[in-house]
């Protein structure tokens, strides 16, 4: 089987405006081990992607209004200081059990679950 890719002109989409949005998690991807330049070590990474269900945030692509998506990459850790812990614990609405904190929480159960996303804009070190 061959994989054909159609070359299209790149389109810049404006960022989602700051605010709070209802969203649904539709993808959780295991990115495997990734090298972290800042800490000079390999870390297990996971990518979450949410679709914003607010109709006002739809964007027109090829003449059709489509929902916007937002993603965030996490280090696969439920340590209480980790970003994944800080974002997922309120989404669940409860504390993690000791067993879950030690690595047996199945993140796949979050697929299809609604949540509230708080969008804010910051400038990265690369100026984006």
Buried (B, 14 or more C-beta within 10 A) or exposed (E): EEEEEEEEEEEEEEEBEEEEBEBBBBEBEEEEEEEEEEEEEEBEBBEBBBBBBBEEBBEEEEEEEEBBEBEEEBBBBBEEEBEBBEBBBEBBEEEBEEEBBEEEBEBEEBEEEEBEBEBEEEEEEEEE
